[in-house]
Amino acid sequence: MSILIRRIGKREYAYRVVREGRRVRHVYLGRAGDPAVAAQISAFRETAAVPERFSRFFWDTDSRKIDLRRHRKYVIERILELGNYSAFLWICRVYPGHLIRRVNDESRAISPISRNFWRVWLDG
């Protein structure tokens, strides 16, 4: 999924682009200047890449080069092991809960103390 901004005349319009099998569908969101649409665009952009405020958790990597889809296990591991509450809320918006639980249960990069904490938190 991505966001497309089209300029028609002097106005800009926002569309959500969704792939459904082999088809690509554009869903009209509204004028790009509308506050509700602007909020949707900014929310999408925050889930498309690692926000700058969380780059400190990825000190050994350029956080701008992290692909959230390909490196999802790495991102979840880092946030569960080193992150704070706002970083956890961010990964909950980016990834489904069952994936976060599975990474927590299967990862060797998460310490036993953190694993137990997140197991109680996620199951409770």
N, CA, C and O atoms as a Tinker XYZ file with bonds, in Angstrom:
   496  protein
     1  N      0.839000   -1.164000    0.000000    73     2
     2  CA     0.000000    0.000000    0.000000    64     1     3
     3  C      0.890000    1.234000    0.000000    63     2     4     5
     4  O      1.946000    1.257000    0.632000    81     3
     5  N      0.451000    2.245000   -0.710000    73     3     6
     6  CA     1.176000    3.508000   -0.733000    64     5     7
     7  C      0.187000    4.643000   -0.934000    63     6     8     9
     8  O     -1.000000    4.413000   -1.169000    81     7
     9  N      0.678000    5.854000   -0.841000    73     7    10
    10  CA    -0.131000    7.051000   -1.036000    64     9    11
    11  C      0.345000    7.733000   -2.314000    63    10    12    13
    12  O      1.546000    7.893000   -2.532000    81    11
    13  N     -0.594000    8.126000   -3.145000    73    11    14
    14  CA    -0.299000    8.819000   -4.389000    64    13    15
    15  C     -0.940000   10.196000   -4.333000    63    14    16    17
    16  O     -2.121000   10.328000   -4.009000    81    15
    17  N     -0.164000   11.209000   -4.648000    73    15    18
    18  CA    -0.676000   12.586000   -4.712000    64    17    19
    19  C     -0.695000   12.986000   -6.179000    63    18    20    21
    20  O      0.345000   12.994000   -6.837000    81    19
    21  N     -1.876000   13.318000   -6.695000    73    19    22
    22  CA    -2.012000   13.753000   -8.086000    64    21    23
    23  C     -2.336000   15.235000   -8.107000    63    22    24    25
    24  O     -3.154000   15.725000   -7.328000    81    23
    25  N     -1.678000   15.932000   -9.014000    73    23    26
    26  CA    -1.945000   17.345000   -9.196000    64    25    27
    27  C     -2.808000   17.504000  -10.439000    63    26    28    29
    28  O     -2.412000   17.103000  -11.533000    81    27
    29  N     -3.982000   18.088000  -10.268000    73    27    30
    30  CA    -4.896000   18.372000  -11.365000    64    29    31
    31  C     -5.160000   19.873000  -11.308000    63    30    32    33
    32  O     -5.806000   20.375000  -10.389000    81    31
    33  N     -4.652000   20.564000  -12.299000    73    31    34
    34  CA    -4.729000   22.019000  -12.260000    64    33    35
    35  C     -3.850000   22.533000  -11.138000    63    34    36    37
    36  O     -2.662000   22.213000  -11.079000    81    35
    37  N     -4.419000   23.319000  -10.257000    73    35    38
    38  CA    -3.663000   23.852000   -9.121000    64    37    39
    39  C     -3.934000   23.091000   -7.828000    63    38    40    41
    40  O     -3.370000   23.417000   -6.784000    81    39
    41  N     -4.781000   22.095000   -7.893000    73    39    42
    42  CA    -5.142000   21.335000   -6.693000    64    41    43
    43  C     -4.457000   19.978000   -6.664000    63    42    44    45
    44  O     -4.122000   19.405000   -7.701000    81    43
    45  N     -4.259000   19.482000   -5.449000    73    43    46
    46  CA    -3.662000   18.163000   -5.255000    64    45    47
    47  C     -4.687000   17.246000   -4.599000    63    46    48    49
    48  O     -5.405000   17.643000   -3.681000    81    47
    49  N     -4.738000   16.011000   -5.091000    73    47    50
    50  CA    -5.673000   15.016000   -4.585000    64    49    51
    51  C     -4.892000   13.781000   -4.146000    63    50    52    53
    52  O     -3.909000   13.395000   -4.780000    81    51
    53  N     -5.338000   13.174000   -3.066000    73    51    54
    54  CA    -4.645000   12.023000   -2.499000    64    53    55
    55  C     -5.423000   10.743000   -2.776000    63    54    56    57
    56  O     -6.652000   10.711000   -2.709000    81    55
    57  N     -4.673000    9.692000   -3.090000    73    55    58
    58  CA    -5.232000    8.371000   -3.336000    64    57    59
    59  C     -4.411000    7.349000   -2.559000    63    58    60    61
    60  O     -3.194000    7.481000   -2.430000    81    59
    61  N     -5.080000    6.348000   -2.054000    73    59    62
    62  CA    -4.400000    5.205000   -1.449000    64    61    63
    63  C     -4.295000    4.138000   -2.525000    63    62    64    65
    64  O     -5.301000    3.768000   -3.132000    81    63
    65  N     -3.100000    3.645000   -2.766000    73    63    66
    66  CA    -2.866000    2.651000   -3.808000    64    65    67
    67  C     -2.751000    1.289000   -3.138000    63    66    68    69
    68  O     -1.908000    1.080000   -2.266000    81    67
    69  N     -3.612000    0.364000   -3.561000    73    67    70
    70  CA    -3.669000   -0.961000   -2.955000    64    69    71
    71  C     -3.514000   -2.008000   -4.046000    63    70    72    73
    72  O     -4.177000   -1.934000   -5.081000    81    71
    73  N     -2.640000   -2.984000   -3.818000    73    71    74
    74  CA    -2.488000   -4.087000   -4.755000    64    73    75
    75  C     -3.387000   -5.232000   -4.306000    63    74    76    77
    76  O     -3.323000   -5.678000   -3.161000    81    75
    77  N     -4.223000   -5.698000   -5.225000    73    75    78
    78  CA    -5.119000   -6.831000   -4.968000    64    77    79
    79  C     -4.818000   -7.898000   -6.004000    63    78    80    81
    80  O     -5.368000   -7.891000   -7.105000    81    79
    81  N     -3.929000   -8.822000   -5.632000    73    79    82
    82  CA    -3.498000   -9.821000   -6.601000    64    81    83
    83  C     -2.675000   -9.156000   -7.686000    63    82    84    85
    84  O     -1.647000   -8.545000   -7.392000    81    83
    85  N     -3.103000   -9.260000   -8.929000    73    83    86
    86  CA    -2.407000   -8.622000  -10.046000    64    85    87
    87  C     -2.925000   -7.220000  -10.319000    63    86    88    89
    88  O     -2.320000   -6.474000  -11.089000    81    87
    89  N     -4.015000   -6.863000   -9.711000    73    87    90
    90  CA    -4.625000   -5.556000   -9.959000    64    89    91
    91  C     -4.126000   -4.512000   -8.969000    63    90    92    93
    92  O     -3.796000   -4.828000   -7.826000    81    91
    93  N     -4.078000   -3.290000   -9.417000    73    91    94
    94  CA    -3.748000   -2.159000   -8.564000    64    93    95
    95  C     -4.965000   -1.252000   -8.532000    63    94    96    97
    96  O     -5.480000   -0.843000   -9.573000    81    95
    97  N     -5.414000   -0.948000   -7.334000    73    95    98
    98  CA    -6.619000   -0.139000   -7.184000    64    97    99
    99  C     -6.267000    1.161000   -6.488000    63    98   100   101
   100  O     -5.520000    1.162000   -5.509000    81    99
   101  N     -6.801000    2.269000   -6.986000    73    99   102
   102  CA    -6.611000    3.583000   -6.372000    64   101   103
   103  C     -7.894000    3.949000   -5.638000    63   102   104   105
   104  O     -8.970000    3.989000   -6.234000    81   103
   105  N     -7.775000    4.213000   -4.359000    73   103   106
   106  CA    -8.912000    4.592000   -3.532000    64   105   107
   107  C     -8.783000    6.082000   -3.227000    63   106   108   109
   108  O     -7.794000    6.519000   -2.638000    81   107
   109  N     -9.780000    6.851000   -3.628000    73   107   110
   110  CA    -9.745000    8.300000   -3.455000    64   109   111
   111  C     -9.898000    8.648000   -1.974000    63   110   112   113
   112  O    -10.829000    8.194000   -1.309000    81   111
   113  N     -8.971000    9.457000   -1.472000    73   111   114
   114  CA    -9.026000    9.901000   -0.083000    64   113   115
   115  C     -9.607000   11.304000    0.049000    63   114   116   117
   116  O    -10.317000   11.592000    1.012000    81   115
   117  N     -9.312000   12.178000   -0.912000    73   115   118
   118  CA    -9.806000   13.545000   -0.867000    64   117   119
   119  C     -8.725000   14.522000   -1.266000    63   118   120   121
   120  O     -7.654000   14.138000   -1.735000    81   119
   121  N     -9.026000   15.800000   -1.070000    73   119   122
   122  CA    -8.030000   16.829000   -1.379000    64   121   123
   123  C     -6.881000   16.734000   -0.393000    63   122   124   125
   124  O     -7.088000   16.549000    0.806000    81   123
   125  N     -5.674000   16.863000   -0.908000    73   123   126
   126  CA    -4.487000   16.707000   -0.068000    64   125   127
   127  C     -4.412000   17.779000    1.010000    63   126   128   129
   128  O     -3.787000   17.552000    2.046000    81   127
   129  N     -5.029000   18.936000    0.801000    73   127   130
   130  CA    -5.000000   20.004000    1.791000    64   129   131
   131  C     -6.003000   19.847000    2.914000    63   130   132   133
   132  O     -5.925000   20.565000    3.911000    81   131
   133  N     -6.939000   18.928000    2.779000    73   131   134
   134  CA    -7.952000   18.701000    3.804000    64   133   135
   135  C     -7.271000   18.150000    5.071000    63   134   136   137
   136  O     -6.449000   17.240000    4.962000    81   135
   137  N     -7.582000   18.665000    6.249000    73   135   138
   138  CA    -6.908000   18.204000    7.473000    64   137   139
   139  C     -7.055000   16.703000    7.747000    63   138   140   141
   140  O     -6.106000   16.069000    8.209000    81   139
   141  N     -8.213000   16.135000    7.472000    73   139   142
   142  CA    -8.403000   14.701000    7.718000    64   141   143
   143  C     -7.539000   13.874000    6.765000    63   142   144   145
   144  O     -6.962000   12.864000    7.167000    81   143
   145  N     -7.453000   14.295000    5.522000    73   143   146
   146  CA    -6.627000   13.586000    4.545000    64   145   147
   147  C     -5.149000   13.766000    4.879000    63   146   148   149
   148  O     -4.368000   12.821000    4.767000    81   147
   149  N     -4.767000   14.962000    5.285000    73   147   150
   150  CA    -3.378000   15.212000    5.673000    64   149   151
   151  C     -2.987000   14.337000    6.868000    63   150   152   153
   152  O     -1.852000   13.867000    6.948000    81   151
   153  N     -3.909000   14.122000    7.780000    73   151   154
   154  CA    -3.643000   13.243000    8.925000    64   153   155
   155  C     -3.443000   11.804000    8.463000    63   154   156   157
   156  O     -2.564000   11.112000    8.976000    81   155
   157  N     -4.245000   11.342000    7.501000    73   155   158
   158  CA    -4.074000    9.994000    6.957000    64   157   159
   159  C     -2.731000    9.846000    6.256000    63   158   160   161
   160  O     -2.069000    8.816000    6.383000    81   159
   161  N     -2.332000   10.872000    5.521000    73   159   162
   162  CA    -1.055000   10.829000    4.807000    64   161   163
   163  C      0.102000   10.778000    5.797000    63   162   164   165
   164  O      1.030000    9.989000    5.620000    81   163
   165  N      0.059000   11.603000    6.830000    73   163   166
   166  CA     1.156000   11.597000    7.806000    64   165   167
   167  C      1.189000   10.286000    8.598000    63   166   168   169
   168  O      2.268000    9.799000    8.937000    81   167
   169  N      0.027000    9.714000    8.895000    73   167   170
   170  CA    -0.008000    8.423000    9.590000    64   169   171
   171  C      0.590000    7.330000    8.710000    63   170   172   173
   172  O      1.308000    6.457000    9.199000    81   171
   173  N      0.294000    7.379000    7.412000    73   171   174
   174  CA     0.869000    6.385000    6.506000    64   173   175
   175  C      2.376000    6.537000    6.419000    63   174   176   177
   176  O      3.106000    5.546000    6.459000    81   175
   177  N      2.847000    7.768000    6.301000    73   175   178
   178  CA     4.288000    7.998000    6.176000    64   177   179
   179  C      5.034000    7.553000    7.424000    63   178   180   181
   180  O      6.190000    7.140000    7.343000    81   179
   181  N      4.384000    7.634000    8.569000    73   179   182
   182  CA     5.029000    7.181000    9.796000    64   181   183
   183  C      5.147000    5.658000    9.829000    63   182   184   185
   184  O      6.057000    5.127000   10.467000    81   183
   185  N      4.249000    4.951000    9.157000    73   183   186
   186  CA     4.326000    3.494000    9.134000    64   185   187
   187  C      5.075000    2.979000    7.912000    63   186   188   189
   188  O      5.191000    1.766000    7.734000    81   187
   189  N      5.580000    3.863000    7.073000    73   187   190
   190  CA     6.303000    3.443000    5.876000    64   189   191
   191  C      7.805000    3.343000    6.114000    63   190   192   193
   192  O      8.500000    2.669000    5.354000    81   191
   193  N      8.315000    3.992000    7.144000    73   191   194
   194  CA     9.745000    3.974000    7.452000    64   193   195
   195  C      9.920000    4.175000    8.951000    63   194   196   197
   196  O      8.986000    4.558000    9.656000    81   195
   197  N     11.126000    3.910000    9.420000    73   195   198
   198  CA    11.413000    4.108000   10.837000    64   197   199
   199  C     11.428000    5.614000   11.122000    63   198   200   201
   200  O     12.221000    6.344000   10.526000    81   199
   201  N     10.565000    6.082000   12.019000    73   199   202
   202  CA    10.575000    7.508000   12.349000    64   201   203
   203  C     11.912000    7.926000   12.960000    63   202   204   205
   204  O     12.576000    7.135000   13.631000    81   203
   205  N     12.286000    9.148000   12.722000    73   203   206
   206  CA    13.577000    9.666000   13.195000    64   205   207
   207  C     13.717000    9.543000   14.710000    63   206   208   209
   208  O     14.817000    9.316000   15.213000    81   207
   209  N     12.617000    9.689000   15.436000    73   207   210
   210  CA    12.713000    9.646000   16.896000    64   209   211
   211  C     13.044000    8.247000   17.426000    63   210   212   213
   212  O     13.416000    8.102000   18.590000    81   211
   213  N     12.911000    7.217000   16.580000    73   211   214
   214  CA    13.251000    5.853000   17.000000    64   213   215
   215  C     14.559000    5.363000   16.392000    63   214   216   217
   216  O     14.923000    4.202000   16.577000    81   215
   217  N     15.262000    6.212000   15.678000    73   215   218
   218  CA    16.502000    5.772000   15.031000    64   217   219
   219  C     17.582000    5.418000   16.052000    63   218   220   221
   220  O     18.517000    4.687000   15.728000    81   219
   221  N     17.467000    5.924000   17.275000    73   219   222
   222  CA    18.478000    5.608000   18.294000    64   221   223
   223  C     18.465000    4.125000   18.668000    63   222   224   225
   224  O     19.464000    3.613000   19.174000    81   223
   225  N     17.366000    3.437000   18.430000    73   223   226
   226  CA    17.304000    2.005000   18.709000    64   225   227
   227  C     18.014000    1.182000   17.634000    63   226   228   229
   228  O     18.255000   -0.010000   17.821000    81   227
   229  N     18.344000    1.811000   16.520000    73   227   230
   230  CA    19.022000    1.150000   15.406000    64   229   231
   231  C     20.367000    1.839000   15.183000    63   230   232   233
   232  O     20.683000    2.247000   14.065000    81   231
   233  N     21.151000    1.964000   16.242000    73   231   234
   234  CA    22.397000    2.718000   16.196000    64   233   235
   235  C     23.419000    2.112000   15.246000    63   234   236   237
   236  O     24.266000    2.835000   14.721000    81   235
   237  N     23.365000    0.814000   15.011000    73   235   238
   238  CA    24.360000    0.156000   14.178000    64   237   239
   239  C     23.963000    0.096000   12.698000    63   238   240   241
   240  O     24.686000   -0.480000   11.884000    81   239
   241  N     22.830000    0.682000   12.355000    73   239   242
   242  CA    22.308000    0.636000   10.993000    64   241   243
   243  C     21.788000    2.022000   10.633000    63   242   244   245
   244  O     21.346000    2.779000   11.498000    81   243
   245  N     21.846000    2.341000    9.347000    73   243   246
   246  CA    21.223000    3.584000    8.887000    64   245   247
   247  C     19.717000    3.345000    8.872000    63   246   248   249
   248  O     19.220000    2.580000    8.046000    81   247
   249  N     18.994000    3.990000    9.773000    73   247   250
   250  CA    17.559000    3.709000    9.918000    64   249   251
   251  C     16.764000    4.105000    8.687000    63   250   252   253
   252  O     15.650000    3.617000    8.497000    81   251
   253  N     17.311000    4.985000    7.838000    73   251   254
   254  CA    16.604000    5.358000    6.606000    64   253   255
   255  C     16.639000    4.241000    5.572000    63   254   256   257
   256  O     15.840000    4.239000    4.635000    81   255
   257  N     17.556000    3.293000    5.732000    73   255   258
   258  CA    17.677000    2.190000    4.774000    64   257   259
   259  C     16.938000    0.928000    5.228000    63   258   260   261
   260  O     16.964000   -0.084000    4.527000    81   259
   261  N     16.298000    0.973000    6.362000    73   259   262
   262  CA    15.572000   -0.193000    6.859000    64   261   263
   263  C     14.249000   -0.298000    6.120000    63   262   264   265
   264  O     13.449000    0.638000    6.120000    81   263
   265  N     14.028000   -1.434000    5.496000    73   263   266
   266  CA    12.762000   -1.719000    4.826000    64   265   267
   267  C     11.873000   -2.435000    5.846000    63   266   268   269
   268  O     12.182000   -3.546000    6.276000    81   267
   269  N     10.784000   -1.797000    6.224000    73   267   270
   270  CA     9.941000   -2.344000    7.296000    64   269   271
   271  C      9.311000   -3.671000    6.925000    63   270   272   273
   272  O      8.971000   -4.454000    7.812000    81   271
   273  N      9.148000   -3.943000    5.669000    73   271   274
   274  CA     8.567000   -5.214000    5.248000    64   273   275
   275  C      9.619000   -6.320000    5.260000    63   274   276   277
   276  O      9.389000   -7.396000    5.812000    81   275
   277  N     10.767000   -6.055000    4.653000    73   275   278
   278  CA    11.813000   -7.082000    4.577000    64   277   279
   279  C     12.502000   -7.317000    5.915000    63   278   280   281
   280  O     12.877000   -8.449000    6.219000    81   279
   281  N     12.674000   -6.290000    6.706000    73   279   282
   282  CA    13.410000   -6.394000    7.964000    64   281   283
   283  C     12.493000   -6.374000    9.183000    63   282   284   285
   284  O     12.883000   -5.892000   10.247000    81   283
   285  N     11.295000   -6.888000    9.033000    73   283   286
   286  CA    10.309000   -6.792000   10.111000    64   285   287
   287  C     10.744000   -7.509000   11.379000    63   286   288   289
   288  O     10.499000   -7.012000   12.478000    81   287
   289  N     11.385000   -8.667000   11.252000    73   287   290
   290  CA    11.823000   -9.397000   12.440000    64   289   291
   291  C     12.873000   -8.580000   13.202000    63   290   292   293
   292  O     12.821000   -8.476000   14.427000    81   291
   293  N     13.810000   -8.012000   12.473000    73   291   294
   294  CA    14.858000   -7.184000   13.077000    64   293   295
   295  C     14.267000   -5.978000   13.802000    63   294   296   297
   296  O     14.659000   -5.669000   14.927000    81   295
   297  N     13.332000   -5.307000   13.156000    73   295   298
   298  CA    12.718000   -4.114000   13.749000    64   297   299
   299  C     11.960000   -4.484000   15.025000    63   298   300   301
   300  O     12.101000   -3.816000   16.049000    81   299
   301  N     11.167000   -5.535000   14.961000    73   299   302
   302  CA    10.388000   -5.957000   16.137000    64   301   303
   303  C     11.314000   -6.372000   17.272000    63   302   304   305
   304  O     11.079000   -6.016000   18.427000    81   303
   305  N     12.375000   -7.130000   16.948000    73   303   306
   306  CA    13.321000   -7.544000   17.985000    64   305   307
   307  C     13.947000   -6.347000   18.689000    63   306   308   309
   308  O     14.021000   -6.308000   19.917000    81   307
   309  N     14.394000   -5.379000   17.909000    73   307   310
   310  CA    15.036000   -4.213000   18.495000    64   309   311
   311  C     14.096000   -3.430000   19.394000    63   310   312   313
   312  O     14.480000   -3.005000   20.484000    81   311
   313  N     12.876000   -3.239000   18.941000    73   311   314
   314  CA    11.936000   -2.451000   19.740000    64   313   315
   315  C     11.540000   -3.205000   21.006000    63   314   316   317
   316  O     11.442000   -2.606000   22.077000    81   315
   317  N     11.312000   -4.513000   20.892000    73   315   318
   318  CA    10.941000   -5.280000   22.089000    64   317   319
   319  C     12.092000   -5.348000   23.088000    63   318   320   321
   320  O     11.859000   -5.366000   24.296000    81   319
   321  N     13.318000   -5.385000   22.605000    73   319   322
   322  CA    14.462000   -5.492000   23.504000    64   321   323
   323  C     14.913000   -4.134000   24.051000    63   322   324   325
   324  O     15.260000   -4.025000   25.227000    81   323
   325  N     14.907000   -3.101000   23.206000    73   323   326
   326  CA    15.505000   -1.830000   23.604000    64   325   327
   327  C     14.538000   -0.651000   23.641000    63   326   328   329
   328  O     14.862000    0.403000   24.188000    81   327
   329  N     13.358000   -0.828000   23.063000    73   327   330
   330  CA    12.448000    0.293000   22.863000    64   329   331
   331  C     11.714000    0.748000   24.110000    63   330   332   333
   332  O     11.778000    0.124000   25.169000    81   331
   333  N     11.018000    1.853000   23.941000    73   331   334
   334  CA    10.186000    2.392000   25.006000    64   333   335
   335  C      8.710000    2.198000   24.623000    63   334   336   337
   336  O      8.400000    1.572000   23.609000    81   335
   337  N      7.824000    2.736000   25.433000    73   335   338
   338  CA     6.394000    2.526000   25.212000    64   337   339
   339  C      5.909000    3.125000   23.890000    63   338   340   341
   340  O      5.113000    2.501000   23.187000    81   339
   341  N      6.379000    4.327000   23.544000    73   339   342
   342  CA     5.932000    4.932000   22.284000    64   341   343
   343  C      6.457000    4.156000   21.083000    63   342   344   345
   344  O      5.775000    4.079000   20.062000    81   343
   345  N      7.647000    3.580000   21.179000    73   343   346
   346  CA     8.163000    2.743000   20.095000    64   345   347
   347  C      7.330000    1.464000   19.975000    63   346   348   349
   348  O      7.077000    0.988000   18.868000    81   347
   349  N      6.907000    0.914000   21.106000    73   347   350
   350  CA     6.045000   -0.270000   21.069000    64   349   351
   351  C      4.706000    0.050000   20.415000    63   350   352   353
   352  O      4.202000   -0.739000   19.616000    81   351
   353  N      4.125000    1.204000   20.749000    73   351   354
   354  CA     2.865000    1.595000   20.104000    64   353   355
   355  C      3.043000    1.772000   18.602000    63   354   356   357
   356  O      2.138000    1.462000   17.826000    81   355
   357  N      4.200000    2.266000   18.193000    73   355   358
   358  CA     4.478000    2.423000   16.762000    64   357   359
   359  C      4.515000    1.072000   16.061000    63   358   360   361
   360  O      3.904000    0.920000   15.003000    81   359
   361  N      5.227000    0.069000   16.629000    73   359   362
   362  CA     5.258000   -1.230000   15.942000    64   361   363
   363  C      3.891000   -1.904000   15.969000    63   362   364   365
   364  O      3.588000   -2.715000   15.094000    81   363
   365  N      3.068000   -1.581000   16.955000    73   363   366
   366  CA     1.701000   -2.129000   16.959000    64   365   367
   367  C      0.871000   -1.553000   15.816000    63   366   368   369
   368  O     -0.043000   -2.219000   15.330000    81   367
   369  N      1.170000   -0.330000   15.378000    73   367   370
   370  CA     0.484000    0.247000   14.218000    64   369   371
   371  C      1.039000   -0.297000   12.917000    63   370   372   373
   372  O      0.327000   -0.360000   11.915000    81   371
   373  N      2.308000   -0.691000   12.922000    73   371   374
   374  CA     2.960000   -1.143000   11.691000    64   373   375
   375  C      2.731000   -2.632000   11.451000    63   374   376   377
   376  O      2.498000   -3.037000   10.312000    81   375
   377  N      2.792000   -3.445000   12.482000    73   375   378
   378  CA     2.738000   -4.911000   12.342000    64   377   379
   379  C      1.533000   -5.482000   13.084000    63   378   380   381
   380  O      1.092000   -4.924000   14.089000    81   379
   381  N      1.003000   -6.600000   12.582000    73   379   382
   382  CA    -0.110000   -7.242000   13.290000    64   381   383
   383  C      0.362000   -7.877000   14.603000    63   382   384   385
   384  O      1.528000   -8.247000   14.743000    81   383
   385  N     -0.543000   -7.995000   15.539000    73   383   386
   386  CA    -0.216000   -8.519000   16.855000    64   385   387
   387  C      0.318000   -9.935000   16.840000    63   386   388   389
   388  O      1.203000  -10.271000   17.627000    81   387
   389  N     -0.207000  -10.772000   15.956000    73   387   390
   390  CA     0.259000  -12.169000   15.921000    64   389   391
   391  C      1.721000  -12.253000   15.482000    63   390   392   393
   392  O      2.442000  -13.145000   15.931000    81   391
   393  N      2.174000  -11.344000   14.613000    73   391   394
   394  CA     3.575000  -11.332000   14.192000    64   393   395
   395  C      4.471000  -10.883000   15.338000    63   394   396   397
   396  O      5.546000  -11.448000   15.537000    81   395
   397  N      4.051000   -9.889000   16.084000    73   395   398
   398  CA     4.840000   -9.419000   17.228000    64   397   399
   399  C      4.965000  -10.536000   18.265000    63   398   400   401
   400  O      6.044000  -10.759000   18.814000    81   399
   401  N      3.867000  -11.233000   18.531000    73   399   402
   402  CA     3.914000  -12.359000   19.482000    64   401   403
   403  C      4.846000  -13.457000   18.992000    63   402   404   405
   404  O      5.631000  -14.002000   19.769000    81   403
   405  N      4.763000  -13.785000   17.691000    73   403   406
   406  CA     5.602000  -14.860000   17.144000    64   405   407
   407  C      7.081000  -14.493000   17.226000    63   406   408   409
   408  O      7.899000  -15.331000   17.604000    81   407
   409  N      7.435000  -13.268000   16.883000    73   407   410
   410  CA     8.833000  -12.847000   16.974000    64   409   411
   411  C      9.286000  -12.883000   18.424000    63   410   412   413
   412  O     10.403000  -13.314000   18.708000    81   411
   413  N      8.450000  -12.442000   19.337000    73   411   414
   414  CA     8.804000  -12.477000   20.754000    64   413   415
   415  C      9.055000  -13.910000   21.221000    63   414   416   417
   416  O      9.991000  -14.156000   21.982000    81   415
   417  N      8.243000  -14.840000   20.780000    73   415   418
   418  CA     8.388000  -16.231000   21.218000    64   417   419
   419  C      9.567000  -16.948000   20.560000    63   418   420   421
   420  O     10.176000  -17.816000   21.186000    81   419
   421  N      9.903000  -16.605000   19.314000    73   419   422
   422  CA    10.891000  -17.369000   18.563000    64   421   423
   423  C     12.275000  -16.736000   18.484000    63   422   424   425
   424  O     13.236000  -17.429000   18.151000    81   423
   425  N     12.409000  -15.466000   18.773000    73   423   426
   426  CA    13.668000  -14.756000   18.555000    64   425   427
   427  C     14.711000  -15.100000   19.603000    63   426   428   429
   428  O     14.407000  -15.235000   20.788000    81   427
   429  N     15.942000  -15.238000   19.143000    73   427   430
   430  CA    17.060000  -15.440000   20.064000    64   429   431
   431  C     17.699000  -14.120000   20.465000    63   430   432   433
   432  O     18.522000  -14.077000   21.380000    81   431
   433  N     17.320000  -13.036000   19.780000    73   431   434
   434  CA    17.902000  -11.725000   20.068000    64   433   435
   435  C     17.221000  -11.037000   21.249000    63   434   436   437
   436  O     17.713000  -10.018000   21.734000    81   435
   437  N     16.113000  -11.571000   21.709000    73   435   438
   438  CA    15.385000  -10.985000   22.830000    64   437   439
   439  C     15.766000  -11.738000   24.101000    63   438   440   441
   440  O     15.696000  -12.967000   24.146000    81   439
   441  N     16.165000  -11.003000   25.123000    73   439   442
   442  CA    16.593000  -11.621000   26.378000    64   441   443
   443  C     15.407000  -12.306000   27.059000    63   442   444   445
   444  O     14.257000  -11.945000   26.813000    81   443
   445  N     15.685000  -13.292000   27.913000    73   443   446
   446  CA    14.598000  -13.982000   28.616000    64   445   447
   447  C     13.744000  -13.046000   29.478000    63   446   448   449
   448  O     12.535000  -13.246000   29.597000    81   447
   449  N     14.357000  -12.044000   30.069000    73   447   450
   450  CA    13.594000  -11.103000   30.893000    64   449   451
   451  C     12.632000  -10.300000   30.029000    63   450   452   453
   452  O     11.458000  -10.155000   30.370000    81   451
   453  N     13.130000   -9.777000   28.906000    73   451   454
   454  CA    12.263000   -9.012000   27.998000    64   453   455
   455  C     11.187000   -9.904000   27.398000    63   454   456   457
   456  O     10.029000   -9.502000   27.284000    81   455
   457  N     11.576000  -11.128000   27.011000    73   455   458
   458  CA    10.609000  -12.060000   26.423000    64   457   459
   459  C      9.466000  -12.334000   27.386000    63   458   460   461
   460  O      8.303000  -12.340000   26.981000    81   459
   461  N      9.783000  -12.562000   28.662000    73   459   462
   462  CA     8.749000  -12.837000   29.654000    64   461   463
   463  C      7.862000  -11.607000   29.860000    63   462   464   465
   464  O      6.640000  -11.734000   29.944000    81   463
   465  N      8.466000  -10.419000   29.941000    73   463   466
   466  CA     7.683000   -9.197000   30.110000    64   465   467
   467  C      6.688000   -9.041000   28.956000    63   466   468   469
   468  O      5.499000   -8.820000   29.182000    81   467
   469  N      7.184000   -9.158000   27.714000    73   467   470
   470  CA     6.296000   -8.951000   26.563000    64   469   471
   471  C      5.279000  -10.083000   26.433000    63   470   472   473
   472  O      4.177000   -9.856000   25.934000    81   471
   473  N      5.616000  -11.272000   26.861000    73   471   474
   474  CA     4.632000  -12.369000   26.833000    64   473   475
   475  C      3.468000  -12.047000   27.761000    63   474   476   477
   476  O      2.307000  -12.231000   27.394000    81   475
   477  N      3.777000  -11.565000   28.964000    73   475   478
   478  CA     2.719000  -11.178000   29.911000    64   477   479
   479  C      1.931000   -9.981000   29.366000    63   478   480   481
   480  O      0.702000   -9.957000   29.431000    81   479
   481  N      2.649000   -8.993000   28.829000    73   479   482
   482  CA     1.997000   -7.785000   28.314000    64   481   483
   483  C      1.087000   -8.113000   27.134000    63   482   484   485
   484  O     -0.050000   -7.644000   27.084000    81   483
   485  N      1.565000   -8.901000   26.198000    73   483   486
   486  CA     0.803000   -9.177000   24.980000    64   485   487
   487  C     -0.355000  -10.153000   25.201000    63   486   488   489
   488  O     -1.369000  -10.079000   24.507000    81   487
   489  N     -0.209000  -11.051000   26.151000    73   487   490
   490  CA    -1.268000  -12.028000   26.393000    64   489   491
   491  C     -2.288000  -11.539000   27.427000    63   490   492   493
   492  O     -3.380000  -12.095000   27.542000    81   491
   493  N     -1.926000  -10.513000   28.162000    73   491   494
   494  CA    -2.797000  -10.038000   29.228000    64   493   495
   495  C     -3.712000   -9.009000   28.775000    63   494   496
   496  O     -4.514000   -8.507000   29.561000    81   495
